[in-house]
Amino acid sequence: MCDGYDSFAENSFLAHVDDLEQKYMQFPECGIITAQPAFDKPCSKSTETSESEIIATDGNLTEVRTRDYCHSPKTLSLQENVTIEPGDDLLYDVPCSQALYLEKTEDSTSDLNKPSAKESYPLPSHQNLNEIPVEQPQEKKKLSPKSTESDPSRRRSLKDRLKSAMTGNAKAQTPKFSKRKQLKEAILSEEINVAKRTMESSSDDLGPFYSLPSKVRDLFVQYKGIKKLYDWQHTCLTLTCLQQRKNLIYSLPTSGGKTLVAEILMLQELLCRQKSVLMILPYVAIVQEKISSLSSFGVELGFHVEEYAGSKGRFPPIKRRGKKSLYIATIEKAHGLVNSLIEDGRINELGLVVVDELHMIGEGSRGAILEITLAKILYTSKTTQIIGMSATLNNVEELQEFLKADYYTSKFRPVELKEYLKINDTIYEVDIKAEKGYTFSRLLKCKYSDNLKKMDPDHLVALVTEVIPNYSCLVFCPTKKNCENVADMICKFLNKDYLKHREKEKCDFLKNLKNVSNGSLCPVLKRTIPFGVAYHHSGLTNDERKILEEAYSTGVLCLLTCTSTLAAGVNLPARRVILRAPYIATQFLKRNQYQQMIGRAGRAGIDTVGESILILQEKDKHLVLDLVNSPLENCYSHLGQEITKGIQSLLLSLIGLKIARNLEGIYDFMCGTFFGIQQKSLSEEKSLWEISQKALEGLIEKGLLQRQSVCKNGEESQCDLQITKLGKASLKGTLDLAYCDILYKDLKKGLEGLVLESYLHLIYLTTPYDMVSQCRPDWMIYLSRFNYLSSAEQKVAAIVGVSESFITKKASGQAIKKEVDKNIVNRLYLSFILYALLKETNVWSVSEKFNMSRGYVQALLSGAASFSSCVLHFCEELEEFWVYRALLTELTKKLSYCVKADLVPLMEVTGVLESRAKQLYDAGYKTVAHLANADPEVLIRTIDHLSRRQAKQIVSSAKMLLNEKAEALQEEVEDLLRPPPDTPGTVAPSSKNDELTQDVPH
């Protein structure tokens, strides 16, 4: 056994029991169970053995409280009046097997007072009542201590029974016993039940924490450091419309705390209403960040957190009978998820849909997809609530009409934001009440040498050194190259004292950055990081961005030069935000973009004020006044503009999912879309009916839909529509309909001579079409990589129509009589890059070989993994492409992780990228189970550059993943063992009880 109770010797647990029993036998009035006379009436206080307290003299035993007992001829009843404290419970000092036995003993006694209870005595799990002889008293008189002592067989039988029970239990593996944990779980379960009843009633009582268990409040303190809600958050959570389950749009400035309100609402839905939740986020990085932060809540509160981003996500999702799921998805994956739920008739499983950055509904093809997703939910489910949030909304009335939602807004910011403009040497404060829109603030005092004036005409060095290194600063630049140049330039003129600030931490950070880059390090970062400065843009790898963000958040880095993508991505606030110019690339800033950037100024709980400074040239002065003072731009639907990703995609899914059958049904649906509401202002020339009709004709021409003859009253009608096999495959693959026809032709051609000596041919077929136009091949590199291929791999190029002579002539600049399709040439070049990545699994070396940024190469890999998943779903719907199914399943997995096979299981855990997976694997954490059972404190000591927060998130994510897999397997087993209801010879269940009985396998 364990914990000092390792034998049946004198100092063993049984010896202590034996000693105590002998003492009790000598003093029956102390409360030991003895045979008593039978009474016709229940025991009275005078005949009842009173509760007494016995203090054991042995150091291994704590204070033991005996219980009240009363006896009858047939039953031995027990009344428990014990208050158990951790320090007062014998079970805290015994091995787990013995604790389990005693726990079962206590549980078995709770039913003894019931009239229906049989003669019983606390028994080990492997014994039954018939094995224990119970002596019935022959005389109605109380036994003396002497008579008790003369009955050694009874005392020995108790000891023997305990020995037998503990021997059996010790052999079995038993989970560690924790009475405190059981008590907490019982309290949590009861609070959830109370919260359910509260939410079902019309009571205003919000329960411990907004209708949630008090444990939720504790978890917010533990994992997020949130101890108190802002007033606006309390007001929003207690809105009548939310209690009535109406849809809601709410808008506040950046950093106002919008996400916390959404998280509380999601937890209410998961725990109290027992419904699944979908959260839609704009970018993969934000999805992964949210997965990491909420996995701990899922593990503690008993719900699943599932990632739908990139190539991850299952369609349809697993149907769970127990725990509910929180699906966290990108816009595209959310669309696929909703389609699969509608097709399976499960859309009502979604109790709540939360949309972050709702203003993105007005941004291009992604906005069109978001609109389609929300319109389908509104049309097909009357029980699903929709919550939308944004910091930059203007035409809210139209959005309210579309979502049938109430609206809440506040101008609250936890930290005051002051906006400034810089023109030449003068700083102006933005003031909408002033005549010009701004007022004089101060002159910038800085002593610049001639060389510095030439290098830094905008006085960036002066502006950032007013803040760093004690406070943080962000400098937004128009282009990626400008980010790198500005970071490098600033460091050239910083005082050497900046090198000493957190010097050791910066040195460790540089080593870590080099490790995650497989020994490579960007020369610019190598020069700037010692000063606490770095750049941040899409040219970095995911690993690099992640650790740069972590270093900035902890203050190791004090200045980031970045592009506008950071404003819409992860939350990295700063004391001062500087806009290098009012441009993104060559496009003048929009008011919404400006608001998102300056919204990063001011860190709640750290700064008392946040500052934004927009640097202007005289030529832009008149434009900027409109920028800082004008209202936010309106959101406009792109459903009609984005034909293949917008309206055609929508109409195909309406027919394919049987939401509509004909033009009349489609028109009815379209009237409820955001586009339908705005149609008159967006398209004055054509009506909604005409637009829908034209889109339908386009789908029929592409062979995705066909008209179906329907007979009515003996007459043939051509009004109904039916989806074709190609249309269904395109719908399942969530493809851009612009490419479905060419993909079909490419896959068909591939079958004629599929080259399987390597992955190159399959990679070519899954290279994303939408990235081809961005490719600019280096023909000398193209030729060298072509010559590097084997003869079998060169055959792939010949099959797609690219010959060696063509590439040679291109590389040498010779004239070409017959040009090859540019898209095919570029796509093959991109497939060479992907093929090299699969072989080398090193983004740095591949990017150098092809003279491309490592960020672009990684984006290509991510896009290929996602598109490969789409092609796989496409092929699953077309029988002629059966051969691709197994091949693409394996390829998708390889593209998703692009690492050695040993590291794939670890990289399934959210937040574990390649470099971290290598560290974990080398440290002995080789499976998800290893991580799920890891101690975060041990991880911190074992793994270099791993923070406590990261360690806890990794462990929680691993537990979540392991639980999901285990429960999915368990449910699969239950489904296999459950007898089919239509089994011949079985009688259909006549009642609910019969049905439950039949569900149990025999």
N, C-alpha and C positions, 0 to 999 in steps of 0.2 A: 504494500500500500504506500502511503506517502504522508508527509507532514508530521513525522514522528510516530505515527500509529502504524508501525511496520510489522507487527507480529501479534500473536495471541499470548504473549508472555505477560509477566506481572504488570509491566508498565504500559500494556496495550489498552486500547479503547475498551475492549471487552472486560478487561480487569477492572477498569473504572466503573463500568456498568454493574459488574458483579458486586463490587464493594458497596455501591450506592443501594443496590437491591437488598443486600443483607441488612443495611442500616434501616431501610424502609420496612422490611419484614419485622424488624425488632420494634418499630414504632408505627403501627398501622394508623394511628391518629394523624400522622404527618401527611397522609394523602396517598399512600401506595395502594394500588388496586388489590383488594382482598375479597374473598367470598363473604357475602353478607346475607342476612336473612331475607327472605322474600316478603314483600309487603303488598297488600291489596291496593294501596293508594300510592301515588307518586311520593318520592322522598320529600320529607319536610326538612326545614332548616335544622331541626334538632337531630334528625337522623342522618343528615348529609355530612360527608366528610368535608371539613372546611379547607379553604386554600391556605397553604402555608409556604414559607420560603425556606429553602435549605441552602446553605452556603457550603460548597464543596471545599475541602481542605487542600485538595491537590491543585497545584498551580496550573495544570493544563485545562482545568474545568472552571467555567465562570459561574456566576450566580444562576441557579436553576429555580424556576417557579413551577410548583406543581399545580395541578388542575383540580377542579371540583368534579367529583364523580358521584353518581348514584346508580344503584343496581336494582334490577328486577329479575325474576326467575328466567326470563327469556332474553332480556337485552342487557347489555353492559353499556350504559350511556355515559357520555362525557360532555362537560360544558367547559369550553376554553375561554379563559379570561386573561390571556397572556398578551402583554404588549412587548413585541420583540424589537430590540434595538441591536444594531450591529455588534456592539460590545457585549450584549447580554444573551446572545444566541449561541447555543452549543454548536449549531451547524457551521458557524464561522471558523471553528477550530478543528474540524474533522475533515478527513479526505472526502473528495467529491462523491465516491461510491457510497460511503456511509451517509453523507449528507442527503443523497438521493433517496436512500432507504428511509431515513427519518422523515424526509419531506413527504414521502408516500404514506408513511405511518400517520402523520398529522392530517393529511388530506382524507385518509380513509375514515378517520374518526368524526369528520364533520357531519356525516349522515346518520350517526348512531341514534340521535334523538328523534329521528323521524319514525312515525308509527309503522311504516312499511319496512323499517330496517330489520335485517335478520340478525341472529346472534353473530357478533363479530368481534374481532380483536385485530389490532394493527398487524398486518402481515407483510412479509416480503413479497415481491411481485411474482415469484415463481411458486408460491404456496397458496393453497386455498383453505377455505374454512374447515373442511372435513378432516384436514390433517392435524387440527389442533383440538385436543380434548379439553372440554370445559366442564369442570366439576360443578354439579349443582349441590347446594347445601341441603343437608338432610334435617337439620334442626333449626328452629327459628330462634337462634341465639347467636350472639356475636362471638366470633372466634378469638381466642386469647392469643397473645404474642407467642406463647409456648406452642400452641397448636400450629401456628404459622411456621415456626422454626422447624417443627417436626415433619414438614412437607418439602424435603429437598428436591424431590422430582419436579415440582412445579417451578422452583427457582432454576434448576438446571435446564429445564425445557426452554425457558426464556433465553438463557445464555446460548443454548444450542441453536435456537432459532435465529438469534442475532448473528451468531458465527456463520451459520449456513447462508443467511441473507447476504452478509458482507462478502463472503467468499465468492458467491455467485455474481454479485454486483461488481466486485473488484476485477473479475475476469472480463467483464464487458466494458467497452469504451463508453464512458459517460461524459457528457459535456460538463464543463465547470459550472458549479452551482453558485448562483448569486441571488440571494433573496432580495437584495436592494434593486438589482436589475429587474427581477420579476415585479417588484412593487412599482417601479417606474413605468414598466410596460402596461401594467394594469391601470395606472393613473392615466397614462396617455390614451389608452383605449376608451376609458370612461369619458375623458374630456372630448374625444372625437365624437362619441355617441351623443353627448350633451350638445356639442356644436351642431351636429346634424339636426337634432330636434329643434334647436334654436333657429336655424336657417329655414327649416320647413314651416315654422310658425311665423306669425306676424309680430313677434315680440321685438322690442328695441334693445333687449339685452344682448350685447355683443360677445358675451363669454369672456374667457380669460384674455384672449388676444385677437380681437376682431373675428369672433366666432371660431377661432383656432385654439388648439391646446396651448397651454403656457409653455410647453416644450419648444414650440415654434419661436416664441419670443426669445427663449434662451439660445436657440441655434443662431438667430440673427446676431445676437451679442457675441457668441463664440466664433462664428465663421466670418462675419462681416463687420463686427465692431459697432453695430447700430444699437444704441441703447434707448433712443427716443425718436419718435416720428415728428416731422415738422407739422405745424398746424394745418397747412394745406393738404398734407397727406391724410391726416385724420378726417378732415372735411370731405375729401374725395372718397375715402373708403366708406363713409357713412351716408353717401348720397342716396336719396330715395330710389333713384333710377336703378342703382346697383342692387338694392334690396329687392326690387321688382324684376330683376334680371333683364333689364333693357340694355341695348348696346350703348357704348360710351366712347366718345373721342375726348381726350384731354391733352392740353398743350401747355408747356412751360418752357422757360429758357433752359439751355444746356446746363447740366450739373444741378438741376433743381430737385432731383430725386424721383424722377418718373418711374424708373425701373422697379424700385421697391414696392410701389403701389401695385404694379403688375404682378410681381412675385407673390404678394400676399393674396391677391385675387386668384392666382393659379393654385396656390396651396389650399384655399377654400374649396375650389372645385375638385381637386384631387382627393382631399381628406374628408370633407364634409358631404359633398354631393356625390362622391365616388364616380366621377366622370373623368375621362382622359382630356388632356389639354394640348393644344398646338401653339407653339410660339414661333413666329416668323421673324427672322433677323436678316439684314441685308448681305452680310459677308460671312465666308467660311470661318475666318479668324474669330469673329464675334460669336459665332455658333459654338466653336470649340471653347472659347473663354467661358461662355455661359454654361456649357456642359460641365466644365471643371468646377465652377462655383456652386452648382446646384446638385451635383452628385452626392455631396455630403448630406444634404437635406433628404434626398431620396433614400439613402441608406438608413438614416435615423428615423424617418417617418413612414417608410414602407411604400414607396412608389418607384416606378422605373423612369430613368432619364435616357431617352434614345436620340442618337445623333442622325440627322438627315442632312448631309452636306457632302459635296464631291461625289465619290462613288459609294458612300455609306448610306444605308437606309434600305428597309425591306418593304416591298410592295406586293400585296397589302401587308400592313403591320401584323405582327402576331396577335391573335385574339386571345386575350388573357381573361381568365375567369376570376382571378384573385386581385392582385395589385393592378392599379391603373397606371397609365403611361403619360409622361410629359415628353412630347415630341418637340425637339428644338431643331428648326429647319431653315435652310436658305429659301429664298423666294421660289426658285425653280423646283427644289425638292418638295416644298410644301404643296405645290401644284400637283405633282405626281402622287403625293400621299392622299390628298383630298380626292383625286380621281379614283384611286383604288378603293377608298372607303365607300364612295358613292356606288361604284360597280358592285361591291360586295353587299350593299344594303346596310352598311355599318356607319353611315355618316353621323347618326345620332349618338354614337359613342363619344363624339367630341362635345364636351360640355362648354368649352371655352376656347376661343381663338384670340391670341394676343398678337398685334402687329406693331413692331417697333419701327420708327422712321416711316410713319404712314405717308409722309409727303412724297415718298419714292413712287407712289402710284402715278405720279405725273412725269416719270423719268424713263422715256424710251421703251424698249422691248421688255425690260424687267418690270416696269410699271404696268405694262399691259398684262403680263403674266400674273402679277399681284391682283390686279382688278378682276381677272377671270376667276382666280381662286376664291376671292371673297364673294363674287356674284354667285358662284355655284353653291357656296355654303348658305348664303341667304335664301336661295331658291329651293334647295333640297332639304334643309333642316330648319324647323321652326323652334327648336329647343336649344340650338347652339348660340351662345352669347359671343359677341365680337367686341373687343376692346382695342382701340387704336390710339397710339401716342406719337407725338412729334414735338420738336422745338420750333419748327418753321412751317406753320400753316396759315393760310390767308382766307381762301374761299371756303370756309368751314361749312357754310350753309349747304352747298352742293354735296359735300362729303357726308353731311348729316342725312341729307335726303337719300343718298345712295345706300348708306349703311343703316338707315332708320335708327339713328343714334342721337342720344343727348350729348351735350357739349359742356365741358368744364375747362376753365383756363385760369391761370394766375401768373402774375409777373414776378413771383418769388424767385430769388436767387439766394443761396446760403451765404454767398460772398458778394459784396458790391462790385460791380464792373464799371470801370471808367474807361471811356473810349477817347483816344487821342489821334490826331493827324500830325504828321511831320512833313513840313515843306521847307527845304533848305536847312537852316539852323534853328528854325522855330517850331515849337511844339504847341499845337492848338487842342483844346478840349472840345469834343463834340457836344453841342447844346442845341437841341431842336427848337428851343424857345428863342434862341438868338436870331437876329435878322439874317445873318449869313449861314446859320446852322452850326457855327463853332465860335469859340472865344479864345483869346490869347491865354496861354498857360505859362510858358517859360521859354527862355533861350537855352539851347543846348550848349553847355560849357565843356569844351574839350580842347586839349592842345594837340593838334595833329601836325606831324612833320609833313614835308612835301611828298615824301614817298607814301606815307599813310593816306594822305588826301587822294593821291592817285589810285591807290589800291582799294580804298574804302570811301568813295565819295558820298555814300548815304549815311555815314557815321554809325554803322552797325556795331563796331567795336565799342564805341562809347555807350551805346544803348544797352548792350548786353552786360557790360561790366558794371553798370549801375545795379545789376541784379545778382549775377553769378559771383562766386560759387555758393553763397549761403542760401540763395533762392533759385528756383528753376525758371527756365526760359525756353520758349518755342519760337523758331523763326521759320515762317512759311515762305517757300520759294516757288517761282512759277514752273520750274522744270527740275527733273532729277539731276541733271548735270550741274545746274545752279546750286542745288543743295550741297553737293560735294565741294564745289568751288568755294562757297561761302564758309563752310565749316573749316576748310583748309586755310582760307584767308584770315579768319578770326584768330586761329591758333598761332599764326605767324606773328601777331602783334600783342598776344597776351603776355602778361608778366610771368616770369619763371616761378613766382610764388604759387601760381595755380597748380603747378606740378605736385606740390606738397600736400594739397588738399585731398584727404582720403587716399593717399598714395598707395598704400598696401592693397586696398580694395580694388583700385583701378588696375593694379598689376595682376591681381588674381582674375579680374574680369577679362583682361587681355588674353591670359592663358586659356580661360574658358572659351572665349570667342575663337581662338585658334583651334581648340579641340573640336568644337562643333563644326568647324570648316575643314576637317580632315587635314589639319596642319597648315592650311592656307590662311592668309590674312590680307584683307584689303589694305594697300599702302596708305590710303587716305585715313582710314580708321586707325592704323598703326601710329600715325602722326598725331591724330586729334584726341584719341581717348585718354592719353596721359594728362591732358588739360581738362578732362571732364566733358568733352565735346564729341558729338557723333552726328552722322546724317541718318535719315530714315526715309526710305521710299521703296517702291516695288522692285527695284533692282537687287534688293537683299534677298537672301534665302529665308524661309520660314524660321529656321533655327536662329539665324542672326537677328531677325526682327524680334523674336520672342525674348532673347536674353538682353537685347538692347532696351526693350521696353521695361524689363524687370530691373535693369540697372538704373534706368531713369526714375522709375517709381520709388526706388530705395534711396535715391539721392547720390548714387555713385557717379552718375552722369548728371550734369546740371544744365546742359544746353543741347537741344536737338534742332538741326536744320531739316525741314521736312516738306513734303508735298501736301496737297489738300486732302489726299486720301486718309491721312492721319486724323483729320477733323471728323470724318465720318466713321472711323474705325474704333479701335479700343480707346478706353478713357484714359488719357494722359494729360491731366491738367497742369497748369504752370502759373507762376506768379505774374509773369509778363509774356504776352503773345505779340510778336512783331510780324507784320505782313510786309515782306520784302518789296512787293509791287502788287497793284490791284489787278493781277492777271493770273489765269491758270493756262499755262502754255501761252498761246496768243489770244485767248478769249478773255474779254473783260469780265471781272467778277460779277456774279449775280448776288442779289441781296441775301438769298438763302444761304449761299456758300460763305459769304462774309460773316453771317450770323453764326454759322457752325464753327468757323475758325476762331472768332473772338470769344465764343462760348467756352473755349478751353481755359480762359484766363480765370484764375481764382480757385484755390484748392480748399474745399470745405474742411474745417477743423484744423487747418494749417495757416492759411493766410486770412488777413482781415480785409484785404482788398485785392482785386484783380485788375490788371491794366492791359489794354490793347493799343498798339501803335501801328497805324497804317502809313507807310512811307510813300510820299507822292512826288511826282514831277509836275512842273507847272502845266505841262500840256494836258495832264489828266485831272487837273483841279476841278473843272466844271462837271466832269463825269462823276467824280467821287462824292460831290455834295448830294447828288441824287442817290448814290449808293448807300450812304449812311443815314439818310433821312427818309427815304421812300419806304412804302409798305412792302411786305414780303410778296414775292411772286405768287400768282395763282397756280393751283394744280390743274392740269388739263389731261384728260384721258388720251392715251396713245393707242387705244384699241383699234381705231380706224386707220391710223398712220402705219402701224406695224402690221402689215397684211398677213404674212406667213406666221409670225409669232403672235399676232394679235387676233383679229377677227376670224381669220380662217381656222386657226388653231381652236378657237372657242367653238365655232360652229361644228367642226369635226367631232369635238368631244361631246357636244350636246346630243348629236345623233348617236354616237358610239356608246354613250352612257345611258341612252334612252330617256334623257331629260326632255327631249323634244323629238317629234317624228316628222314634222313637215315645216314649211316656211311660216305657217301661222304660229306654231309653237315656238319657233325660233324668235319671231318678232315679239311675242309675249315676253320671252326671257330678256331680249335685248332692251326692252323698255325699262327694265329694272337695273341696268348696268350704269356705271358712272358715265360711260359714253352716251348711253341713251338719254341721260339727264342733260348732258351738255351738247347733244347732237345739233340742235338748232344754231348754236353759236359756233360750233366747229365745222359744220358742213351745211351751208345754206343752199348749195346747188342740188343736193340729193337728199331724199327723205331716208329715214331709218330703214324703211321697208326696201327701198331701192339698194341701199348699201348692203343689206343682208342678202338680198337676191343675187347681187353681183358676186359676193364672196362665195355663195353656194355654187354658182356656175363655175367659178374657178376650181373648187374642190372636185366637182364632177369631171371637169376637163383633165385634172391630174389623176383621175382614177381612184380617188380616195372615198368618194361617195357615188352612189348610183340611185336612180329613181326606181321605185318599186311599184308595180301595177297593183292596184287595189280595186276590187269589185264592190260597188255599192249599188243596191237596187238593180242588179243585173247589168250595170254599166261599168266599163273599165275606167279607172281614174289613175292619173300619174302623179298624185300629189304627195305621196309618202316617200321618204328617203331612207336609204339603208347604207351602212358603212361597209366598205369592201375589205378584203383581207389585208391589202396594202394599207388602207386607212386605219384598220385596227392595230396593225403593227406599228405604224407611225404614232398612234395615240399612246400605245403602251410604252414605246421608246421615248416619249416626250420629246420628239425631234422637232427642230425647226423645219416646217413644211417646205421651205425652199430647197432643202437637201434630201428629202425622202426619196425622190425619184432617182437622183444620181447615186445615192447610197445603195438602192436596190440594184441598179445596173452594175456598180462596182462589185457588190457581193456576188452577183450572178456571174460576172466575168471571172471573178476569183475562183469559182468552183471549177472552171474549165482547166485550170492548171495551178491549183493551190500548192505553193512551195512550203513544205513543212520541215525542211532541214534546219531552219532557224525561225525565230519569231518575226523576222523582218516583214514578210508578206502580211501577216495578221496585224502588225503595227501600222503598216501603210493603210489598211482598211479601217483602222480605228483612229487615225490621225484627224483631229477636229477640222472640219471644213472652214469654220469661221475664223481660224487662226492663219489660214493659208495666205490671205491678203496682206497680213502683217509681215510676211517673210520676205527678206531681201537676201537671196543666196550669194555667198562669196564663191565664185566659180572655181577658183584655184583650190579652195578647201573642198568644194563639191567633187572635183576631179580626184583629189588625193583620197577622199573617203570612198569614192567609187572604186578606185583601184585597190583599196584595202579589203573590199568585199571578196568573198569566195565566189566561185563560178555559179554555184546554186543561188547565191544571194543576188548576183548580177542578173540572173534570170528573172528575178522579181521586177527589176527595172525594165527589162525587155517586155515583160507582160503588160506593164502599165503604159509602155510606149516611150520610154526614155532610153536612148542608146548611149554607149560610151563615146561615139564619134560626135554626137550632139553636144555632150558636156565638154569634150575636148575643144571643139570649135568655139564654144561660149567662153571657155577659159582663156583661149588664145586671141579672142576678139575677131575670129574669122566670120565671114558672111555665111548665113545659113539659108539654104533654099526653102526648106520646109520647117516652119516653126512648130514646136510642140506646145500643146496647151499649157499656158503659164501656170494654171492652177495645179495641173498634174506634176509639173516640174517642181514647184514649190512644196507640194505635199510630200513628194518623195524626199526632198531635202530635210523636211521636218521629221520624217520617219527615220532618216539616218541619225538624227540627233537623239531621238527616243531609243533607237536600237543601241546606240552607244551608251546611253544611260543605263539600260537594263544590263548591259555587259559589265560596265564599270561601277555602277551605283555611286558615282562621285560627281556631284553637280559642278564642282569647281573645275575639275580636269576637263569635263565635257564642254563647259562654257568657254574655256580657254582654247580648246581645239577648234571650236566653231566660231570663235570670236564674237560671242554673244554674252549679254549680261546673265549672271547666274540666276537672277530673279526671273528673267524671261524664260530661261530653260526650265526652271521649276514650275512656272505657270503653265508651260507647254505640257509638262508631265502631268500636272493636276488636271488640265483640260482633257488630256488623252484618257486618263483614268475614268473621268466622268462620262466622256463620249463612248468609251468602250462599254461601260455599263448600259448606256442607251442602246447601243448596237446589239448588245446581248438580248435585251428585252424585245427589240425589234425582230430578231431572228427567232425568238421563242414562239412568235405568233405565225411564222411562215414555215410550213412543214418542209419546203424545199431547202431550207437553210439549216436543217437539223445538225449537219456536221459542224457548224460553227459554235453550237451551244457549249459543248464541253471545252472547246479550245478557248473561247472568249471568257469563260468563267475563270480559267486559270490566268489568262492574260490580264484581265481586269484587276485581279488580286496583285499581280506583279507590278502593274503600273501604279496601283494605289499606294504601295509602300516602297517599292524600288530599293529594297535592302536584301541582305542575305536571309534565307528562309528562317534561320534561327531567331531573327529579331522580329519577325512578323507578328507573333502572338503578343509581344510587349507593345508594339505600335498600335495594336487595336485599342489600347487604353488611351482615352482622350488626354491630351497634354503631353504624351510621350512621343517625341520626335526621334529621328535616327540617332543623333548624338547621345541623347539621354538613354535610349534603348541599349546602346553599346555599353554605357556605364553600368546600367542595371544588370545586363547579362554577364559582364565580367565580374560583377560583385556577387553573382550566384542567384540573382532573381531572374530565372529563365522562363517563367510562365506567369500567366495572369493570376493563378492561385498563389504563387509566391508573393506577388505584390499585394494581393487582397489580404493576406495574413501578415504583412510586414508591419513592424512598429515604426511609425514616422520618425521617432527620435533616433532609432538605429539607422534608418535611411539617411538622415542628415549627417550622421557621423561617418557613414560608409561611402556616400556619393558626394563627390566634389561639387561645390557651387550649387547646392540644392538648399533652397530656403525651407523653413518650417511650413509655410503656407503651401508651397509647391508639393512638399512631401505628403501633407495631409490630403491635398487634392488628388494626387496620384493614387494613394491608397483607397480613397473613397470611390474614384472612378473605376478602379480594378474590382472593388467589392460589387459595385453596381453591375459591371459587365458580367462578373461571375454569377451573381444572383439571376440576371436575365437568362443566361445560358442554362443554368440549373433548372429554373422554373419552366423554361420552354421545353426542356427534355422531359420534365415531370408531367407536364400537361400532355405532351405527345404520348407518353406511356399510358396515361389515363384514357386518352382517346382510343388508343389501340385496344385496351382491355374492356372498354365499355361495349356491351352487346348492342348491335344495331337495332333500332326500334322496329325495323321491318323484317327481323329474322323470322323465317317460317316456323310456325308452331308456337310462337310466343303470343300471349294475350296482351293487347294494348292496355296501357295503364288507365285505370278508371278514376284515379284520384292522384293528387299531388304526392301523397305518401307512397302509393304504389309506384309512381314514377321514380321517386327517390330510391326505393328498394331495388328496382330493376337496374338503376345506374351503377349499383355496387357489383363489381365482378366477383364471382364465386370461385 
